[in-house]
Amino acid sequence: MRKMYDWMMRMAASKRAPAALGTVSFMESSFFPIPPDVMLIPMILTNRSKAWWYATIATVTSVLGGLLGYAIGYFAFEAIGKPILAFYGKEHALDSFIAFVQQYGVPAIIIKGATPIPFKVVTIAAGVAHMDLMAFIGASIVARAMRFYLVAALLYFFGEPIKHFIEKRLTLVTTVFVVVLVSGFVAVKYLF
């Protein structure tokens, strides 16, 4: 793992960084263990004017990788999906997550996809649950855009000083953001 992390940090400073970010974002959504934030953060800090472009790359490729994760869950869960979830220690949580996806659908993907929970777990479970593919794609776009654009915005506006806060408290930042978002949905539902 350390070698992969070091490689990603070196790639973040290279001319091939955008392609590497896209590759890592794609793979992380279906099987890769290291989140794209490891590359996204130093890339944005190196060139803050490209923050939105880098967030777009991460979002688009993460959603495309999510389709692979969905296909793994839908078509090859026993052969591929189960070992991936076992690697992350999530095989026992699958039944409750599938029930969560079946009960809440799109909001379940948005909530889980915006948090630091490995997105591959979300995508594979959505495939196993046979979630509507178009709803899955839409929810994935919203979830991943929220996550990557939030990181990009914080780094764009606050730069290096916010880096350590994001690295140490990314879970807190995304959780607060999701709680505010869900509260907004609930308020709209009950007030209007």
C-alpha positions in Angstrom: 0.0 0.0 0.0 2.8 2.4 0.9 4.4 1.9 -2.6 1.1 2.7 -4.3 0.6 5.8 -2.1 4.1 7.0 -2.9 3.6 6.4 -6.6 0.3 8.4 -6.5 2.0 11.3 -4.8 4.8 11.3 -7.4 2.2 11.2 -10.2 0.3 14.1 -8.7 3.3 16.3 -9.5 3.9 15.0 -13.0 2.6 16.1 -16.4 0.6 12.9 -16.6 -1.2 13.8 -13.4 -4.7 14.4 -14.9 -4.6 11.0 -16.7 -3.4 9.3 -13.5 -6.1 11.0 -11.5 -8.7 9.8 -13.9 -7.3 6.2 -13.8 -7.2 6.2 -10.0 -10.7 7.7 -9.7 -12.1 5.1 -12.1 -10.4 2.1 -10.3 -11.3 3.4 -6.8 -15.0 3.2 -7.7 -14.8 -0.5 -8.4 -11.8 -2.1 -6.7 -8.8 0.1 -5.9 -8.1 0.7 -2.2 -6.7 4.3 -2.3 -9.1 7.2 -2.7 -8.4 9.8 -5.5 -8.1 12.6 -2.9 -4.5 11.5 -2.4 -3.8 12.8 -5.9 -6.5 15.5 -6.1 -5.3 17.5 -3.1 -1.7 18.0 -4.2 -2.7 18.5 -7.8 -5.0 21.4 -6.8 -2.4 22.9 -4.4 0.1 22.8 -7.2 -2.2 24.7 -9.6 -5.3 26.1 -7.9 -6.6 27.6 -11.2 -7.3 24.0 -12.4 -9.2 23.0 -9.3 -12.5 22.7 -11.1 -11.0 20.9 -14.0 -9.4 18.3 -11.7 -12.7 17.9 -9.8 -14.4 17.3 -13.1 -11.9 14.6 -14.1 -12.3 12.9 -10.7 -16.1 13.1 -10.9 -16.5 11.8 -14.5 -14.1 9.0 -14.1 -15.4 8.0 -10.7 -18.9 7.7 -12.1 -17.6 5.6 -15.1 -15.7 3.4 -12.6 -18.9 3.1 -10.6 -20.5 1.5 -13.6 -17.9 -1.2 -13.5 -18.6 -1.7 -9.8 -22.3 -1.8 -10.5 -21.6 -4.5 -13.3 -19.5 -6.5 -10.9 -22.3 -6.5 -8.3 -25.0 -7.2 -11.0 -23.2 -9.9 -13.0 -20.2 -11.2 -11.1 -20.9 -10.8 -7.4 -19.9 -14.3 -6.3 -16.7 -14.4 -8.4 -15.5 -10.8 -8.1 -17.6 -8.7 -5.9 -17.6 -10.8 -2.8 -13.8 -11.0 -2.7 -13.5 -7.3 -3.1 -15.9 -6.6 -0.3 -14.1 -9.2 1.9 -10.9 -7.4 1.3 -12.4 -4.2 2.8 -14.2 -6.1 5.6 -17.6 -5.1 4.3 -19.0 -8.5 3.2 -21.1 -8.7 6.4 -22.6 -5.2 5.9 -23.8 -6.0 2.4 -27.3 -7.2 3.3 -28.1 -4.1 5.4 -26.6 -1.8 2.7 -28.7 -3.6 0.0 -31.8 -3.1 2.1 -30.8 0.6 2.6 -30.4 1.0 -1.2 -33.7 -0.8 -1.9 -35.6 1.2 0.6 -34.1 4.7 -0.1 -32.7 4.3 -3.7 -31.2 7.5 -5.0 -30.8 9.3 -1.6 -28.9 6.2 -0.3 -26.4 6.4 -3.1 -26.0 10.2 -2.7 -25.5 9.9 1.1 -23.1 7.0 1.0 -21.3 8.2 -2.2 -20.6 11.6 -0.8 -19.0 10.2 2.4 -15.5 8.6 2.7 -17.1 5.1 2.7 -15.2 3.3 -0.1 -17.4 4.0 -3.2 -16.7 0.6 -4.6 -18.8 -0.8 -1.7 -21.7 1.4 -2.8 -21.4 0.6 -6.5 -21.2 -3.2 -6.0 -24.1 -3.2 -3.5 -26.2 -1.1 -6.0 -25.5 -3.7 -8.7 -26.3 -6.6 -6.3 -29.6 -4.8 -5.4 -30.4 -4.4 -9.1 -31.0 -0.7 -8.6 -32.4 1.1 -11.7 -29.3 1.9 -13.8 -30.3 5.5 -14.7 -31.1 6.3 -11.1 -27.8 4.9 -10.1 -25.9 7.0 -12.6 -27.7 10.2 -11.6 -27.2 9.6 -7.9 -23.5 8.7 -8.6 -23.0 12.0 -10.5 -24.5 14.0 -7.6 -22.6 12.1 -4.9 -19.2 12.2 -6.5 -19.5 15.8 -7.7 -20.5 16.9 -4.2 -17.4 15.2 -2.8 -14.8 16.2 -5.3 -16.1 19.8 -5.8 -16.2 20.3 -2.1 -12.6 19.4 -1.8 -11.7 21.5 -4.8 -13.6 24.5 -3.4 -12.0 24.3 0.0 -8.5 24.1 -1.6 -9.2 26.8 -4.3 -10.4 29.3 -1.7 -8.2 28.5 1.3 -5.1 26.8 -0.3 -2.4 25.1 1.8 -3.8 26.0 5.2 -6.9 23.9 4.6 -5.0 20.9 3.4 -4.3 19.5 6.8 -7.9 20.1 7.9 -9.2 18.2 4.9 -6.7 15.3 5.4 -7.6 14.9 9.0 -11.3 15.7 9.0 -12.6 14.8 5.5 -15.1 12.5 7.1 -16.4 15.3 9.3 -16.5 17.8 6.5 -18.5 15.4 4.1 -20.7 14.2 6.9 -21.7 17.7 7.9 -22.3 18.5 4.2 -24.5 15.4 3.7 -26.5 16.1 6.9 -27.2 19.7 5.7 -28.2 18.3 2.3 -30.5 15.6 3.7 -32.0 18.1 6.1 -32.8 20.3 3.1 -34.5 17.4 1.3 -36.5 16.6 4.4 -37.5 20.2 4.9 -38.6 20.5 1.3 -40.6 17.3 1.5 -42.5 18.3 4.6 -42.8 22.0 4.1 -44.0 22.0 0.5 
